């Protein structure tokens, strides 16, 4: 401010490498024959002659440029969120927005981003990831450049929401591009680790950008700079991203009828209702009648979406937005749960650490920013380390260490350490551990998701993990805010409605912030437990020779006992 075994089967090097539809399946008689293959594994053409194929799809320079370009999506997404949070009070004063509605500048972006991820991810998989990434980045750039020139609150919030639409298009598509461009192995591990580092670096740069710009010039320059950075990403994507070889992967499905618009409407409306209710619950009060009504409506819509997707998958009359059968895998379902719990804990930690420094200790924006600076530096270091560990360390160990580190970070802010204690005693270790945990867990989860899904669903996979993170964040933050408010009200001897804001160096405020951090610690522990239960015994996710069993167009599944691969 990331193939392990699916369904509980341990990964062993597969005897078959299933290529995309239309290509011949290469069969290996035994594991000893496969062990002779190096990282530059041979890909079988449609006829029987073999030709060595490099682990890199392009030259090293172009691969680096491609990874840097798509990482720009992750970087800009967190940059936008964090930078705008820092300059909220200044925007409110200039546009005359009251404090009660100021949060909508952030919420409008988060709502559209979280609600449209699945739809844009599916469209990207159908009509082309390159096209969706470029258009999403261009749209993000345009709306960012327009935002500072809007004269009133409604227009400003509207364009913040439109910016979220652009991010919802290019963030999951970026994961899909990496998943389809790189073969399993060292290069893919590097690519996903670098992409994961984009988020914490974006958050730190957002703090620095907003801090320095708001200190020395107008807040409008924050939006101009973000817009210009998005323009650079758009232009780079146009020249660097390769044109697609094909746009559709499912046989018998045409571009005209492959988008399930009914399912898209159900899931988008359901997520919109849920995120809106969770966002506004702590603002208008949870007893407000329309808050529980919206939550119930959202649950009904999401349930209808699931049943509709299940119907489409069984009848094959139309390609569903999301194949419900992927959740039949215990480990895949567990990975989504870990994403929701982990992101909720990590995001909550950063939010309440910001409250602690800015609102409780009364530090300036720039001083608060400097305290988050270690997260960006550690993010780069962790990305380099984890890219090596993905090919050497079992997935469950990486996930266990990552979730454990995030939990410990929350404890350092929750424990009754005197608030005047130096930053280096508990704040600095918390920042280091949190980003190490995040940049260990995140690449492991997105790489796991990429290996678990066929090539035709890579952008959808990116949308799914991001959607789980957004929903987890919204629920976790809503509960944390309710806990904080309740504790502050108890300490002040008033009703919850009269709890009031965080006051500098106030004991009740400190107790409320610590209570919220204990909740973040509990979320991190829950993710840690899910890892130990569901992923123990899983294989090494980034091992070069381990390739998942791809689903063929007829959705036939290759049994792990038959081919040594992954059972779905």
Order of alpha helices (4+ residues) and beta strands (2+ residues): beta-beta-alpha-beta-beta-alpha-alpha-alpha-alpha-alpha-alpha-alpha-alpha-alpha-alpha-alpha-alpha-alpha-alpha-alpha-alpha-alpha-alpha
